[in-house]
């Protein structure tokens, strides 16, 4: 599978991602083996996170943007994340149908995945999927997130460039100035800047530019740029790519690009440890048995949640 994947076989890539996303214990070792082999491939890629509230036009933007990139000879992988219902546990996974033209492009690969119940706007295995796509020869990886607002911080920790899409005239201009999301964004793009909305888009662009003047430059010296585009009319898309290209050139020249990648790998290890400990804890039969008793006591206010957690973790460590 790895051999076929490294030759650019999309079917093998899809199967590998399915293995990585599997929660079955029997697939865990095989998936780890595949990811380890793919890590050895020297992939020179650009990872771009695309985020924004639902309805901002992320899928339409990515389709138009992706076509521009493939027309320039790039191989583009799109990892889209669909919200999972907390009640039915189901996901629509409809992004591929919304990117009808790009999905037929031989130099593009689109993979929709359910977000599960993970926070941060990305699926739990997005990092591994990025590595598999890079090993398959894709030079630009686009990660489209759920779009759940300020909780979308996880994607920032796995991409090189963080792009925030905004709408003009939607009443969220001031919301967009909230410190958390702005500090993470490397560029803000006002989407749907066409027709009757063009004037509003120009005003929104000016407002964001003024707001960004209040923020100090990022650690790498980069000041976030503001642009506008229309994904349906294919205007302003080239300018967005020029901003990203300029950012990549500058950060590679200073060494910040590689420094950030190494830091992300370090954080990836820490998150994997937390994830594995959590999984082992809840799969332990004794913990499951004791949990009911402690939950009952917490609900009835006999003990605090913090005390209950401390007792359960202490018991788990003793068993380990």
Buried (B, 14 or more C-beta within 10 A) or exposed (E): BBEBBBEBBBEBBBBBBEBBBBEEEEBBEBBEEBBEBBBEBEBEBBBBBBBBBEEBBBBBBBBBBBBBBBEEEBBBBBBBBBBBEEEEEEBEBEBBEBBEEBBEBEBBBBBBBBBBEBEBBBBBBBBBBBBBBBBBBBBBBBBBBBBBBEEBBBBBBBBBBBBBBBBBBBEBBEEBBEEEBBEBBBBBBBBBBBEEBBEBBBBBBEBBBEBBEEEEEBEBEBEBBBBBBBBBEEBBBEEBBEBBEEBBEBBBEEEBBEEBEEEBEEEBEEBEEEEEEEEEBEEBEEBEEBBEEBEEBBEEEEBEEEEBEEBBEEBBEEEE
